[in-house]
Structure formats: structure tokens, C-alpha cells
Amino acid sequence: MKKAIDKGLVSVNGVVAKTGTFLKGGETVTLSSEGNKTSKPILQLPLKICFENDHLAIINKPCGILVSGNKKKTIANALVHNLTKSGATDALLRPKPVHRLDFPTSGLLLIAKTHATVMALNKLFEDRKVKKTYHAVTYGKMPLSGTITTKVNGKDAFTEYKVLQTVPSDRFDCLNLVELFPKTGRKHQIRVHLSSFGTPILGDKNYGKEGLVLKGKGLFLNASKLEFIDPITDEFISVTTALPKKFKKIFPKN
């Protein structure tokens, strides 16, 4: 039992137990199967590690790959191959992404390496204490800055933005390099917001304008920056990634 607790396989009322955890009576004690947890596939896919310590990591997700799911080719299945296993007693057998990026979206993804970190990071997201910055290329004229408040799936949603640069385009009238700061985390929020504004993201097959969907280049949306206080060490973490090459072909000075 002590070995199971040290491996983080025992929880009390859903919270990972330690050997010093006291029981008062009435709790639900759960023993996870280590064998079941290691049965998932491991994908040999090199990932760029932007930050890593003993309990969390930040990787740069390529576009065109799922974060998690039933398929073998997912970021979740590639993490064991790329990250150093935590030395903590509640280390996860498989590091776990704590938020999602859409299949066609590239950029920074936050990963937990221990059970305690999973819960702590989930709380940070719940309390909106993780500052996220995205960059997108949109088409069509738009104000230089503002806040988009269109509801997403019937829920309140807020995205602040500012246009960094605009270039003319024969096909799209103009293309804009836009910096975005989502204040809520609704599904497809940035894509829905920019489309509702009449300035969809270049390459967006779901929310683009008919006849103006750029094919073969993917979605021009990148999660460029993450800032938060490490809930385990209280260290301020700020990680930025460069814009993808396809962005720089349109906006070479950025």
C-alpha cells in the first residue's frame, strides 16, 4: 500500500493521498491500477520543450495534431517520450495536458507531471489566473483594437485584441496580424469571435467566409505566450514562442 501511495495511485475523496493522510471515517478511498495506466500507446514524436521543471512543462504544439483522444497520434501520447519523469511521490505515470488547443491551432500547451499539479493548475484556469496571448492572421478590415463580447454556445465570452500590422491583399482585401487576449475559455472562442466580427482567421475551414478559405496552409492561429504563478513554487513563469514560419511569410518583420 505504501508503494502504491508513493506512486500516486491512492486517492481519498478524489484527492491524491500521502502516507500521512488521516482518515476520519466516511471517506472514499480509491486504488488505481498501475497496469491500466501504462496500457495507453506511447508516440515517438519529438516535441519542442519551452519550459520544464519537476512538476510541470510547457511544450510547443504543432498544428494538425490532437491534444488528446482515442487516436494514437496525440500530444498526450508523445509526452512520456519527451519529458523527464517527475521525482515527486505523486508523479503521474503519464504527464497530462491541463488545457486544450484545437487540432489546427499551434502553440504553447501547459502540461502537469504530478497529481497535485493537475489540481493546482486546473484551479488557476478556473480562477482565470493564467494569462494567455494568441496571434492570428485575419482577413478584412477591422478596428485597430477593442473587445469582442459575442456569446459562444450561449455563454458569455470576452476577447481583447489589437491589430499589430495590416498588409493589402488582392484576394482578401487586406490581411491583419492580430494579437489576442482571451479573458474566458469557451470552445473555439477566438475563431468564433473573429468570424462574428466579420474578420475570420485565415485558413479557418469552420468559420471562414465561403470562397475565401485558404487551403493547404492550415489555420493561422498560434498560442504565443503563457504567464502564471507556479502553484507549487510560487515562481512567476512567462514563456513566449516565436510566430510560425507561415506567419512570417506574410509579416516578415514580426
C-alpha positions as CSV (number, residue, x, y, z in Angstrom):
1,M,0.0,0.0,0.0
2,K,2.8,2.4,0.8
3,K,4.4,1.8,-2.6
4,A,1.0,2.5,-4.2
5,I,0.6,5.7,-2.2
6,D,4.2,6.8,-3.2
7,K,3.3,6.2,-6.8
8,G,0.2,8.4,-6.5
9,L,-2.2,5.5,-7.1
10,V,-4.2,6.1,-4.0
11,S,-6.7,8.9,-3.6
12,V,-9.1,9.9,-0.8
13,N,-12.3,11.6,-1.9
14,G,-10.7,12.3,-5.3
15,V,-7.5,13.9,-3.8
16,V,-4.2,12.1,-4.1
17,A,-3.3,10.6,-0.7
18,K,0.0,10.8,1.1
19,T,1.3,8.4,3.7
20,G,0.4,11.0,6.4
21,T,-3.2,11.4,5.2
22,F,-5.6,10.8,8.2
23,L,-9.0,9.1,7.7
24,K,-11.9,10.3,9.9
25,G,-14.4,7.9,8.6
26,G,-16.8,8.0,5.6
27,E,-14.2,8.8,3.0
28,T,-14.0,7.1,-0.3
29,V,-10.5,5.5,-0.8
30,T,-9.6,4.6,-4.4
31,L,-6.7,2.5,-5.6
32,S,-5.9,3.0,-9.3
33,S,-4.4,0.2,-11.4
34,E,-0.9,1.0,-12.4
35,G,-1.2,-1.6,-15.2
36,N,-4.2,0.1,-16.7
37,K,-2.4,3.5,-16.7
38,T,0.5,2.2,-18.7
39,S,-1.5,0.4,-21.4
40,K,-2.0,3.5,-23.5
41,P,0.2,3.9,-26.5
42,I,3.4,5.9,-26.5
43,L,4.1,8.0,-29.6
44,Q,7.6,8.6,-30.8
45,L,7.0,12.3,-31.8
46,P,9.7,14.9,-31.0
47,L,8.2,18.0,-29.3
48,K,9.8,21.3,-28.6
49,I,10.0,21.8,-24.8
50,C,9.8,25.5,-24.0
51,F,9.9,25.1,-20.2
52,E,10.2,22.2,-17.7
53,N,10.7,21.7,-14.0
54,D,10.0,18.7,-11.8
55,H,6.2,19.1,-11.7
56,L,5.1,20.9,-14.9
57,A,6.2,21.6,-18.5
58,I,5.2,23.8,-21.4
59,I,5.5,22.4,-24.9
60,N,5.1,24.0,-28.4
61,K,2.2,22.0,-30.0
62,P,2.5,21.6,-33.8
63,C,-0.6,22.4,-35.8
64,G,-2.6,19.4,-37.2
65,I,-2.4,17.1,-34.2
66,L,-4.9,16.4,-31.4
67,V,-4.0,17.2,-27.8
68,S,-5.7,14.0,-26.6
69,G,-8.3,11.5,-27.6
70,N,-8.7,7.9,-28.7
71,K,-6.2,8.1,-31.6
72,K,-2.6,7.2,-31.2
73,K,-1.2,10.4,-32.7
74,T,-1.9,12.8,-29.9
75,I,0.3,15.2,-27.8
76,A,-0.7,13.2,-24.7
77,N,0.7,10.0,-26.1
78,A,4.0,11.8,-27.0
79,L,4.7,13.4,-23.6
80,V,6.3,10.3,-22.0
81,H,8.9,10.2,-24.8
82,N,9.7,13.9,-24.5
83,L,9.6,14.9,-20.8
84,T,11.7,13.9,-17.8
85,K,9.6,12.0,-15.2
86,S,9.0,13.9,-12.0
87,G,10.7,12.8,-8.9
88,A,7.7,13.7,-6.7
89,T,5.9,10.9,-4.8
90,D,2.7,11.8,-6.6
91,A,4.3,11.7,-10.1
92,L,2.0,10.9,-12.9
93,L,2.9,7.8,-14.9
94,R,1.9,9.8,-18.0
95,P,2.2,13.6,-18.0
96,K,-1.2,15.3,-18.6
97,P,-2.2,18.4,-20.7
98,V,-4.3,20.6,-18.4
99,H,-6.0,22.6,-21.2
100,R,-6.7,22.2,-24.9
101,L,-5.7,23.7,-28.2
102,D,-7.8,23.0,-31.3
103,F,-6.5,20.4,-33.8
104,P,-5.4,23.1,-36.3
105,T,-4.0,25.5,-33.7
106,S,-0.3,25.6,-32.9
107,G,1.5,27.0,-29.8
108,L,2.1,26.7,-26.1
109,L,0.4,23.9,-24.1
110,L,0.7,23.5,-20.4
111,I,1.5,20.0,-19.0
112,A,1.2,18.7,-15.4
113,K,3.7,16.0,-14.3
114,T,2.2,15.3,-10.8
115,H,-1.3,14.7,-9.4
116,A,-1.1,17.8,-7.2
117,T,-0.1,19.9,-10.1
118,V,-3.1,18.8,-12.2
119,M,-5.4,20.0,-9.5
120,A,-3.5,23.2,-8.8
121,L,-3.3,24.2,-12.5
122,N,-7.0,23.4,-13.0
123,K,-7.7,25.8,-10.2
124,L,-5.6,28.5,-11.8
125,F,-7.6,28.2,-15.0
126,E,-10.9,28.1,-13.1
127,D,-9.9,31.4,-11.4
128,R,-8.6,32.9,-14.7
129,K,-5.1,33.3,-13.3
130,V,-3.4,32.0,-16.4
131,K,-2.8,34.9,-18.9
132,K,-2.8,33.6,-22.5
133,T,-1.8,35.5,-25.6
134,Y,-2.6,34.4,-29.1
135,H,-1.6,35.6,-32.6
136,A,-3.8,35.2,-35.6
137,V,-3.9,36.4,-39.2
138,T,-7.3,37.6,-40.2
139,Y,-8.8,39.0,-43.4
140,G,-11.0,42.0,-43.9
141,K,-10.8,45.5,-42.4
142,M,-11.2,45.7,-38.6
143,P,-10.7,48.4,-35.9
144,L,-7.2,48.7,-34.5
145,S,-8.2,47.5,-31.0
146,G,-11.2,46.5,-28.9
147,T,-13.1,43.8,-27.0
148,I,-15.3,41.2,-28.7
149,T,-18.2,40.1,-26.4
150,T,-20.2,37.8,-28.7
151,K,-21.6,34.9,-26.7
152,V,-20.2,31.5,-27.6
153,N,-22.6,28.5,-27.3
154,G,-24.9,30.7,-25.3
155,K,-22.2,31.6,-22.7
156,D,-20.6,35.0,-22.0
157,A,-17.2,35.3,-23.7
158,F,-14.7,38.1,-23.9
159,T,-11.7,38.6,-26.1
160,E,-9.5,41.7,-26.2
161,Y,-7.4,42.3,-29.3
162,K,-5.2,44.7,-31.1
163,V,-4.1,44.8,-34.7
164,L,-0.3,44.9,-35.0
165,Q,0.1,45.2,-38.8
166,T,-2.0,45.2,-41.9
167,V,-1.0,44.4,-45.5
168,P,-3.0,44.7,-48.7
169,S,-4.2,41.5,-50.5
170,D,-5.7,41.1,-53.9
171,R,-7.8,38.1,-52.8
172,F,-8.7,39.1,-49.2
173,D,-8.7,42.9,-49.5
174,C,-6.3,43.0,-46.6
175,L,-4.6,40.7,-44.1
176,N,-4.1,41.6,-40.4
177,L,-1.7,40.3,-37.8
178,V,-3.7,40.4,-34.6
179,E,-2.7,39.9,-31.0
180,L,-5.5,38.4,-28.8
181,F,-6.1,38.1,-25.1
182,P,-9.0,35.8,-24.3
183,K,-10.5,36.5,-20.9
184,T,-12.7,33.4,-21.0
185,G,-12.1,29.9,-22.3
186,R,-15.0,28.9,-24.4
187,K,-14.6,26.2,-27.1
188,H,-13.4,27.8,-30.4
189,Q,-13.8,31.2,-28.7
190,I,-11.2,33.2,-30.7
191,R,-12.3,31.6,-34.0
192,V,-16.0,32.3,-33.3
193,H,-15.3,35.8,-32.1
194,L,-13.2,36.9,-35.1
195,S,-15.7,35.3,-37.5
196,S,-18.6,37.1,-35.8
197,F,-16.7,40.3,-36.2
198,G,-16.6,39.8,-40.0
199,T,-12.8,39.1,-40.0
200,P,-12.3,35.4,-39.9
201,I,-8.9,33.7,-39.3
202,L,-7.0,32.9,-42.5
203,G,-7.4,29.1,-43.2
204,D,-10.4,28.6,-40.9
205,K,-12.5,25.9,-42.7
206,N,-15.2,26.0,-40.0
207,Y,-15.7,29.8,-39.6
208,G,-14.3,31.3,-42.7
209,K,-16.2,33.1,-45.5
210,E,-17.4,30.9,-48.4
211,G,-14.9,31.1,-51.3
212,L,-12.3,32.7,-49.1
213,V,-10.9,29.7,-47.2
214,L,-7.2,29.4,-47.9
215,K,-6.4,25.7,-48.4
216,G,-3.2,23.8,-47.8
217,K,-1.6,26.1,-45.2
218,G,-3.6,25.2,-42.1
219,L,-5.2,27.6,-39.6
220,F,-3.3,30.9,-38.9
221,L,-3.8,30.8,-35.1
222,N,-0.9,30.4,-32.6
223,A,-0.9,30.3,-28.8
224,S,2.2,32.6,-28.4
225,K,2.5,33.3,-24.7
226,L,1.6,31.9,-21.2
227,E,2.1,33.7,-17.9
228,F,1.1,32.4,-14.5
229,I,2.4,31.9,-10.9
230,D,3.7,28.4,-10.5
231,P,1.3,27.0,-7.9
232,I,3.9,24.7,-6.4
233,T,7.0,27.0,-6.2
234,D,5.3,30.5,-6.4
235,E,7.7,31.3,-9.2
236,F,6.4,33.7,-11.9
237,I,6.6,31.8,-15.2
238,S,6.4,33.6,-18.6
239,V,7.1,31.7,-21.8
240,T,6.9,33.1,-25.3
241,T,7.2,31.3,-28.6
242,A,8.1,32.7,-32.0
243,L,5.5,33.1,-34.7
244,P,5.3,30.1,-37.1
245,K,7.1,30.5,-40.4
246,K,3.8,30.8,-42.4
247,F,3.0,34.0,-40.4
248,K,6.5,35.4,-41.1
249,K,6.0,34.9,-44.9
250,I,3.1,37.4,-44.7
251,F,4.6,39.6,-42.0
252,P,8.4,39.2,-42.2
253,K,9.3,41.9,-39.6
254,N,7.4,40.1,-36.8
